[in-house]
Amino acid sequence: MALKSWLDIPSGCHFSLSNLPMGIISHSRDPEWAQPRPAMAIGDFALDLKLFTANNGFRDLSIIQPHSTVLSEGTLNAFAALGRPIHATVRKYIQSVFLLEGPYPEVLKDNHELRSKCLIPLKDVEMRLPFTIPDYTDFFTGLNHAYNCGVLFRGPENALNPNYKHLPVAYHGRASSVVASGTPVRRPRGQILVDATAETKKPVYAPSRRLDFELELAAFVCKPNVMGDPIDVNKAEEHLFGVVLMNDWSARDVQSWEYVPLGPFNAKNFGTSISPWVVLMDALEPFRAKGIENDTEALAYLKQSEQNNAYDIKLTVDLEAEPGTRRTITETSATNLLFSFPQMLAHHTSTGCPMSVGDLIGTGTISGTVPQSCGSLLEQSRGGQRAVSLANGSERMFLEDGDTVTFKGVCGDKDEALVGFGECIGTIMPAHVS
């Protein structure tokens, strides 16, 4: 049964009382309030946790009181570091504060002065990056995407490399270019090979002609490990704070020239967009599901006892060439992953690599088995051989300047109890003139 709130929450809203994602906001009601601070999204509002805390909103929750200063900081790092039990307790307390017949009506429901202070319409807030991100690793665990791309480059017989099903393949991304949804992304310039058939390979330095999106999820780390100490796969969930949508923008032509022998570099480092509201792991718990079954037995350190180690998240991609021409070009599910976040974390630390609070780990592109379920234009256009039709009658092989890409993700089928991520949006700006 859906939780009912005294606050009016629109039907179909991603931010139901069953969700309560966390993020960092600023708003302009007062110069002091322009400073970034933690918030929770509920309905069409953001609950300003800095103001809520300062006005004794947590007076009935003793466990957070010694740590109340973390809810005044400009990132979620310090709150995340308190650990999963406190995250869960705070979330449940806020749920009880908003319950229609909850135990704490005096906190907000009947406290009109505090409500007017700390419930800010979402349309009036500016969303910031939720974390200071020390490091960012992007995995390649979408089996269908890996196979589809492998077929394009190596043929169906050699589509997957021999190691693919044995370990979650990854590369080290660039944390400095991770940006919040809504931040424009400039088309990169790079070395590209204009004529791949030429006997003498000679690149040019030019704007990417094959700019693409990649539909992914990403998780934030909340518990570090000591250098030299791996994280046990069956304890790895204790190290995960929550999940966001992620668009790992990719310059395919730059990548194809540079990636041998060390993998992606400039083709990926110019921009990665994430949705600003972090859906906590506890909110995703009811939506556990099986991922893609691996027909290769995992080594012991990757054997996860939890079989439902993926999440049933409906994912979509919209592409808009000009205002009013937005069209959904991708519909898929987050169950299309071969390895789970705990397996990614266990593998990442299997050498003793230390993780930090705020580290970001991406899944890699999530695709289904048919073109309209593919999470990139590379797959949908078959490497530039087949056009994707847009709502205004135009076509795309790859992204053009001015194109806007919007990701959405949501769990559940009850409009009053959805657990959603909101949107992850990015618009392509022209490359700098040489």
MARSEMAR-931688 format. One record per residue (C-alpha): residue in three letters; x, y, z. Coordinates in steps of 0.02 Angstrom, whole numbers, padded with zeros to 5 digits, always signed. Layout:
% MARSEMAR-931688
alaXYZ...
This chain:
% MARSEMAR-931688
met+00000+00000+00000ala+00066+00173-00047leu+00118+00288+00094lys-00001+00436+00108ser+00061+00609+00151trp-00023+00767+00214leu+00079+00858+00081asp+00000+00861-00091ile+00108+00748-00200pro+00052+00740-00382ser+00007+00569-00451gly+00149+00501-00555cys+00280+00607-00469his+00453+00527-00460phe+00478+00594-00285ser+00342+00505-00186leu+00350+00475+00001ser+00421+00304-00041asn+00575+00387-00115leu+00649+00543-00030pro+00809+00558-00132met+00946+00674-00071gly+01035+00813-00163ile+01121+00981-00145ile+01019+01138-00180ser+01036+01325-00172his+00898+01453-00184ser+00881+01641-00186arg+00753+01681-00052asp+00892+01762+00047pro+01079+01790+00010glu+01123+01669+00151trp+01013+01535+00074ala+01110+01546-00090gln+01243+01437-00009pro+01228+01254-00064arg+01151+01138+00065pro+01077+00962+00079ala+00896+00931+00037met+00770+00792+00008ala+00648+00794-00136ile+00464+00760-00098gly+00329+00794-00224asp+00357+00963-00305phe+00462+01025-00159ala+00637+01014-00088leu+00650+00998+00101asp+00796+01111+00148leu+00884+01003+00277lys+00997+01143+00337leu+00848+01250+00386phe+00752+01099+00448thr+00896+01053+00563ala+00927+01232+00622asn+00744+01248+00671asn+00746+01090+00778gly+00664+00979+00648phe+00762+00828+00711arg+00716+00852+00894asp+00634+00681+00897leu+00782+00592+00816ser+00924+00584+00940ile+01040+00481+00829ile+01071+00626+00708gln+01088+00764+00837pro+01275+00738+00872his+01305+00746+00684ser+01185+00888+00640thr+01322+00997+00564val+01339+00878+00417leu+01169+00938+00357ser+01238+01115+00340glu+01379+01068+00222gly+01385+01102+00037thr+01402+00919-00014leu+01331+00752+00044asn+01504+00678+00080ala+01499+00702+00269phe+01321+00639+00287ala+01358+00489+00176ala+01509+00447+00284leu+01394+00420+00435gly+01347+00251+00361arg+01198+00155+00297pro+01109+00133+00465ile+01100+00322+00492his+01048+00353+00311ala+00903+00231+00336thr+00853+00304+00504val+00851+00483+00440arg+00750+00433+00287lys+00621+00339+00392tyr+00607+00486+00511ile+00573+00609+00370gln+00444+00487+00300ser+00357+00485+00470val+00359+00676+00476phe+00265+00682+00310leu+00145+00538+00344leu-00039+00586+00341glu-00068+00510+00513gly+00113+00516+00567pro+00180+00527+00745tyr+00259+00700+00726pro+00126+00823+00661glu+00201+00964+00764val+00365+00957+00667leu+00298+01015+00497lys+00116+00974+00467asp+00053+01093+00602asn+00206+01205+00600his+00162+01327+00462glu+00309+01443+00498leu+00438+01305+00475arg+00347+01236+00323ser+00357+01405+00238lys+00543+01414+00277cys+00608+01243+00229leu+00489+01177+00094ile+00553+01257-00066pro+00466+01231-00234leu+00580+01130-00347lys+00557+01259-00484asp+00644+01387-00371val+00800+01287-00328glu+00964+01268-00418met+01032+01092-00415arg+01218+01064-00381leu+01331+00912-00390pro+01279+00806-00240phe+01456+00753-00193thr+01634+00807-00205ile+01694+00663-00314pro+01873+00607-00275asp+01877+00473-00410tyr+01767+00405-00547thr+01772+00232-00626asp+01663+00181-00772phe+01627-00004-00795phe+01569-00098-00950thr+01441-00218-00874gly+01300-00198-01001leu+01317-00364-01090asn+01202-00319-01235his+01294-00155-01266ala+01463-00244-01260tyr+01401-00375-01383asn+01321-00249-01501cys+01479-00144-01509gly+01587-00298-01526val+01486-00356-01675leu+01512-00187-01759phe+01700-00189-01735arg+01749-00374-01733gly+01601-00474-01797pro+01483-00589-01701glu+01611-00728-01679asn+01730-00615-01581ala+01608-00487-01512leu+01654-00517-01330asn+01835-00523-01273pro+01886-00682-01181asn+01890-00594-01011tyr+01719-00511-01026lys+01612-00633-00926his+01747-00667-00797leu+01765-00490-00728pro+01679-00320-00733val+01787-00227-00860ala+01817-00043-00820tyr+01923+00110-00854his+01970+00258-00744gly+01863+00410-00789arg+01892+00594-00755ala+01804+00657-00597ser+01839+00839-00638ser+01720+00838-00786val+01572+00756-00698val+01433+00888-00700ala+01255+00904-00637ser+01107+00883-00754gly+01071+01039-00855thr+01253+01087-00880pro+01286+01112-01067val+01417+00997-01143arg+01535+01067-01274arg+01575+00960-01425pro+01756+00905-01404arg+01896+00924-01528gly+02019+00782-01546gln+02123+00674-01659ile+02011+00581-01780leu+02048+00469-01928val+01953+00534-02079asp+01999+00390-02195ala+02013+00226-02100thr+02048+00132-02263ala+02203+00232-02309glu+02365+00134-02311thr+02453+00268-02210lys+02347+00315-02059lys+02354+00503-02033pro+02237+00589-01910val+02172+00767-01910tyr+02131+00876-01761ala+01949+00925-01778pro+01779+00929-01690ser+01710+00755-01659arg+01592+00702-01796arg+01525+00552-01700leu+01468+00623-01534asp+01358+00505-01435phe+01268+00479-01270glu+01281+00327-01157leu+01136+00277-01044glu+01205+00222-00876leu+01174+00214-00690ala+01307+00261-00562ala+01326+00233-00375phe+01411+00339-00243val+01527+00260-00114cys+01491+00303+00068lys+01613+00192+00162pro+01800+00187+00123asn+01916+00038+00136val+02096+00039+00195met+02228+00026+00060gly+02274-00157+00043asp+02106-00221+00108pro+01982-00283-00023ile+01794-00261+00003asp+01700-00425+00022val+01568-00441-00114asn+01437-00490+00016lys+01476-00338+00123ala+01495-00215-00020glu+01318-00147-00004glu+01370-00068+00161his+01486+00042+00057leu+01352+00108-00062phe+01253+00267-00027gly+01137+00283-00176val+01114+00286-00365val+01097+00419-00501leu+01068+00420-00688met+01227+00451-00787asn+01265+00504-00966asp+01446+00464-01008trp+01458+00569-01166ser+01572+00488-01295ala+01667+00546-01449arg+01665+00384-01549asp+01785+00440-01685val+01912+00503-01558gln+01894+00341-01462ser+01920+00227-01612trp+02087+00309-01650glu+02156+00325-01473tyr+02093+00174-01376val+02229+00049-01426pro+02320-00003-01320leu+02262+00081-01157gly+02076+00114-01183pro+01972+00274-01186phe+02052+00440-01141asn+02004+00604-01224ala+01852+00521-01303lys+01773+00513-01130asn+01852+00645-01021phe+01765+00802-01087gly+01599+00778-00995thr+01493+00658-00892ser+01320+00713-00835ile+01229+00644-00683ser+01054+00671-00615pro+01063+00782-00459trp+00948+00683-00343val+01029+00528-00268val+00906+00386-00239leu+00959+00300-00078met+00994+00113-00081asp+00854+00082+00044ala+00727+00162-00073leu+00780+00041-00210glu+00766-00112-00099pro+00585-00158-00146phe+00634-00160-00330arg+00771-00291-00325ala+00774-00404-00476lys+00888-00525-00566gly+01011-00455-00690ile+01073-00548-00844glu+01121-00725-00797asn+01306-00756-00820asp+01338-00925-00902thr+01520-00917-00844glu+01554-00964-00663ala+01623-00819-00564leu+01782-00833-00462ala+01755-00845-00275tyr+01785-00661-00236leu+01644-00612-00358lys+01515-00740-00300gln+01374-00638-00226ser+01250-00730-00115glu+01109-00609-00159gln+01036-00671-00322asn+00922-00520-00349asn+01070-00403-00364ala+01001-00285-00498tyr+00854-00163-00491asp+00697-00154-00596ile+00719+00025-00655lys+00630+00079-00814leu+00749+00187-00915thr+00712+00302-01062val+00810+00419-01175asp+00729+00568-01262leu+00814+00664-01403glu+00760+00841-01447ala+00831+00924-01602glu+00738+01087-01576pro+00604+01148-01454gly+00446+01046-01468thr+00525+00899-01559arg+00566+00788-01411arg+00548+00603-01446thr+00584+00447-01344ile+00711+00345-01440thr+00761+00219-01306glu+00661+00115-01182thr+00755-00015-01080ser+00781-00086-00905ala+00921-00080-00778thr+00909-00270-00766asn+01015-00276-00925leu+01177-00287-00826leu+01294-00435-00809phe+01377-00379-00646ser+01305-00289-00494phe+01368-00136-00401pro+01434-00248-00259gln+01529-00353-00386met+01600-00197-00467leu+01658-00134-00298ala+01729-00303-00247his+01827-00315-00410his+01885-00134-00402thr+01959-00164-00228ser+02017-00343-00256thr+02196-00280-00274gly+02180-00178-00115cys+02136-00016-00206pro+02067+00108-00079met+01897+00187-00112ser+01847+00356-00041val+01681+00430+00015gly+01603+00510-00139asp+01689+00398-00266leu+01576+00368-00416ile+01560+00201-00506gly+01463+00187-00670thr+01383+00032-00742gly+01428+00060-00923thr+01297+00079-01059ile+01132-00011-01027ser+01052-00086-01181gly+00921-00216-01222thr+00920-00336-01368val+00823-00234-01497pro+00871-00066-01577gln+00742+00039-01482ser+00810-00030-01317cys+00990+00020-01352gly+01072+00149-01241ser+01180+00235-01373leu+01167+00303-01550leu+01318+00197-01599glu+01208+00043-01578gln+01045+00117-01642ser+01128+00181-01801arg+01235+00025-01820gly+01393+00127-01819gly+01321+00264-01931gln+01239+00150-02060arg+01056+00176-02013ala+00974+00342-01968val+00868+00368-01812ser+00710+00469-01850leu+00662+00617-01741ala+00494+00700-01707asn+00524+00846-01827gly+00563+00730-01973ser+00751+00751-01961glu+00870+00605-01937arg+01022+00569-01832met+01169+00451-01845phe+01257+00544-01705leu+01223+00702-01604glu+01222+00873-01684asp+01251+01042-01604gly+01097+01101-01511asp+01030+00926-01479thr+00963+00896-01304val+00971+00722-01228thr+00860+00680-01078phe+00872+00522-00974lys+00734+00466-00856gly+00727+00321-00735val+00587+00261-00622cys+00542+00109-00516gly+00367+00046-00484asp+00199+00046-00570lys+00091+00132-00438asp+00077+00318-00476glu+00067+00360-00291ala+00223+00263-00243leu+00350+00289-00381val+00535+00291-00341gly+00612+00395-00478phe+00772+00486-00521gly+00699+00638-00607glu+00796+00685-00763cys+00975+00692-00824ile+00985+00824-00961gly+01124+00889-01071thr+01129+01001-01226ile+01271+00997-01352met+01363+01160-01381pro+01470+01189-01535ala+01655+01151-01526his+01775+01295-01497val+01838+01372-01658ser+02016+01318-01689
